Amino acid sequence: MEGRESLYHKSKHFLDRRVIPRFEGFFKDQNRLFETATMFYGGHPQLELDNSLRPRGKIQHMTAVGDPQRTQLISGRWPAVNVPEQAPLERSR
């Protein structure tokens, strides 16, 4: 894990120093997208199967994705836990 954190910090510093300054005049704000490689899920007996059957996927996270000041959802609804059922959104015009 330590090497992965180091790679993350190196990548972040590279973006902060060399990439983002070149685009500052074109954007109002920035977000970051984090995505893992595909991995096997575990931690529950139903997930402990032979690798050919075992569920796998990745974890994705985008900073400030649910902030209404920064993000506009044009279709569907935000995935959420413990939130009352939301009515479908109307299409933006």
C-alpha positions in Angstrom: 0.0 0.0 0.0 2.9 2.4 0.8 4.1 2.3 -2.8 0.6 3.0 -4.1 0.3 6.0 -1.8 3.6 7.3 -3.0 2.5 6.9 -6.7 -0.7 8.8 -5.9 1.2 11.7 -4.3 3.7 11.8 -7.1 0.9 11.9 -9.7 -1.0 14.6 -7.7 2.1 16.8 -7.3 2.8 16.4 -11.1 -0.7 17.5 -11.9 -0.6 20.4 -9.4 2.7 21.7 -10.6 2.8 21.0 -14.4 -0.7 20.4 -15.8 -3.3 22.4 -13.8 -1.5 25.8 -14.1 -1.7 25.5 -17.9 -5.5 25.2 -17.8 -6.3 27.7 -15.0 -7.5 30.4 -17.4 -10.0 28.0 -19.0 -11.7 26.4 -16.0 -13.6 27.7 -13.0 -12.9 24.7 -10.8 -11.5 21.3 -10.7 -12.4 17.8 -9.5 -10.5 14.6 -9.3 -11.5 11.1 -10.4 -10.1 8.2 -8.5 -10.4 4.7 -9.9 -8.9 1.4 -8.8 -8.0 -1.5 -11.1 -10.5 -4.3 -11.2 -10.3 -6.5 -8.1 -12.1 -9.4 -6.5 -14.7 -8.4 -3.8 -14.4 -10.2 -0.5 -15.5 -10.0 3.1 -18.7 -11.9 2.9 -19.3 -15.7 2.5 -21.3 -15.2 -0.7 -18.3 -13.5 -2.3 -15.8 -16.3 -1.4 -16.2 -18.3 -4.6 -13.9 -19.9 -7.2 -12.2 -17.1 -9.1 -14.1 -17.9 -12.3 -17.4 -17.2 -10.5 -16.3 -14.6 -8.0 -17.7 -11.1 -8.4 -15.1 -8.4 -9.3 -15.2 -4.8 -10.1 -13.5 -1.5 -9.3 -14.0 1.4 -6.9 -14.6 4.9 -8.4 -14.9 8.2 -6.6 -15.1 11.7 -8.0 -14.5 14.6 -5.6 -17.5 17.0 -5.2 -19.7 14.9 -7.5 -22.8 15.5 -5.3 -22.2 19.2 -4.8 -25.0 21.1 -6.6 -22.8 24.1 -7.0 -20.3 22.1 -9.1 -22.2 19.3 -10.7 -25.5 19.1 -12.7 -27.2 15.8 -13.1 -29.2 15.8 -16.3 -30.8 12.3 -16.1 -31.5 9.7 -13.4 -30.6 10.2 -9.8 -27.6 10.2 -7.5 -26.8 6.9 -5.9 -27.2 7.3 -2.2 -27.7 5.3 1.0 -30.5 6.0 3.5 -32.1 8.6 1.3 -35.9 8.6 0.6 -36.8 7.5 -2.9 -36.3 10.4 -5.3 -38.5 11.3 -8.2 -36.8 10.9 -11.6 -35.4 14.1 -12.9 -36.8 15.9 -15.9 -34.5 16.4 -18.8 -32.7 19.8 -18.9 -33.7 22.0 -21.8 
